[in-house]
Amino acid sequence: MAELLIQYSRGTAFSSDIICRLCHSDYSHCDIRIESALERGLLGVSGEDHKLGDIGGVRLRPIPAWEYRNPPKIARLPVSAHVYDSVMEIGHAQLGKPFDNGALWGFLSDTPGDRDWRDTASWFCSEFVIYCLEQAGFFPYQLIAAKNRITPADSLHLLNPFMSPENIEEFRPWPKTLPIQSG
């Protein structure tokens, strides 16, 4: 058994605030966090950041990749070694692909079919993460996205059923005294 780590964060850049507002989320970004003996970093995609000298696109970035408004949170997903290796292989195969600059416009659209979140020509962070998981066989069902987009908040909702109750608790924005309802 292995554990996939998906890191959720919100940067200090103005664009992070815009993404959070558009996505109705505390998080503007997510990455596949790698902490192995052979490799360490954040496998994901972001836009160009001149301040940091980041050319954007799909890259393996250092931990931390940039300044965060709040400490990042990590979704911990138990997976088979096969699924883990497949996610890494699929993600690494996308290295160098550009950031999808049109993705945010897609978030504003209510017209299904405006864009294809699975289009491998360019990526938005949460769509990249979910694509890697989907292609690796992580989900036991076919994914649908009525508006053909997956925001960071959407990706966390998709992963929620696979997280432990303790891990879910780490993400809870409401008072910690409220019990998690089951059933």
N, C-alpha and C positions, 0 to 999 in steps of 0.2 A: 504494500500500500504506500502511496505517495501523497503529498499535499501540495496542491496548487495554491499560490498566493496571488490574490488580486488586490492591488493597492488602490484605494480611493483617496483623492486629495482635492484641495482647493488652493490654488496659488495666490500670490499677492498681486498679480497683474490685473489690470482693469478687465481684460478679456475673460478672466476667470469669473469675475462678478457677473458679466453678461451671460456667460454660459449657465451659471447657477440660476440666474433669473429665468432664462429661457426654458431651462429643464426643470424648474421648480425643485431644486435639489441643494443640499449642502455641499455637494461634490461637483467639481467642474471637470474632473479628469480621472482616468483609471489606467493602470498598467498591469502587466504580468510581472510580478516581482520574483526575481530569481536569486536564490541564496544557496547555491550548490558549491561543492568543492572545486568545480571547474570554472564556474562563472557566477558573477554577482552583478546585479543591476536591475534596471526597470526596462523591460521589453515592451515598447509601446510606440505610440505616434502622437506627435504634437505639432503645432505650427512653429514657424521660424521665430527664434528669439535672439535678436541682435545683441541684446544686453549680455546674454550668456554665451554668445558665439555658437548657438545651436541652429543648425541649418534646417531643422524641422524634418518631418517625415517619420517613417518607422526606423527606430534606432534602439540600441541598447544603451541606456543612459545610466550615469552613476546614481547611487543612492546617497543623499537626496539629489534629485535632478535640478531643483530650483527651490526658492523660498516658499514655504507653505504658510497659509493664514492660520491653520490649525494643524495639529499633528495628523498625519495620514492614518487611515484605518485600513485594516486588511481583512478581506474575506478569505477564510481558510476552507478549501474545498478538498475533501478526501477523494482521491482518485486512484485507479490502478496505475501501475508503472507504465503500462502501454499507453493509457490516455495521457499521462504526464509527458512521456516522450513524444507523443504525437503533437500535443499542443506546442511543445518547444520547437519541433521540426517545422510545423506549419507557420508559427510566428517568425522563426528565423528565416524562412523562405520569403517573407515579405520585407525583410530589411532593405532599406533604400527606397521603398515606395513612398510617394509624397503624401502630405497631409491633404485631406479633402476640404479645400477652402469653401466649397459650396454646402457643406454639411449643415452649418448654422442656418442657412436659408431654408434648407429642408426641414429644420425644426419649426420654422414659422409657417410652413405650408400644411394645410389640412387636406390636400389632394393626394390620395393613395397613388402610388406609381410615379410620383415626381422624380424619385431617385431610387437606386437600388443599393441598400446598405451593404450588400454582399459583393459589390463591384470591387474587384481586387486591384483596380488601377490606382486608387487613392483611398485613404482611410481617415476616419474620425476615431478617437481613442476607444470609446466604448464599443463601437461596431467592430473594430479590430479584435478586441478581447473576445467578444461573443462569437465572432466568426471562427477564431482559433479553437474555441471550446466546441462549437457546433461541428466543425470539420473533423475534430479529433474523436467525436462520438461521446462527448461528455453528457449531453442531454439525452434522456431516454425517450424523447418525443420530438416531433418536428416543430421548429420555431416558426411562429407567424408574427408579423409586425404590420398591423393594419395601416399605419402611416409610413411604412417603409423607412423607419429610422429607429435607432436604439441610442438613447441618451445614457449618460452615466447613471442616472436614477433608474432607468429601465433595466440596465444591466444588473444593478443591485437587486431589483425585484426578481429578475430571472434567476439569480444565484441564491436568493434567500432560502428556498426549500432545501438546499444542499448544505447549508451552514448549520453548525451546532447551535443549540440554544445559548450557550455561553458566548459564542462568536456574534450571534445576533444581538445579544445584550450590549456588546461593545459599540454597536452602531445606533442604538436607541437614542433619539434626541429628546424624548420626553422624560419626565422624572423616573429615576431608577426604582422607585417604590412601587410602581404599577406592575402587576404580574403579567407575564406573557400569556395570552389566552390560547388555549389549544382546543382542537375539536372542530 
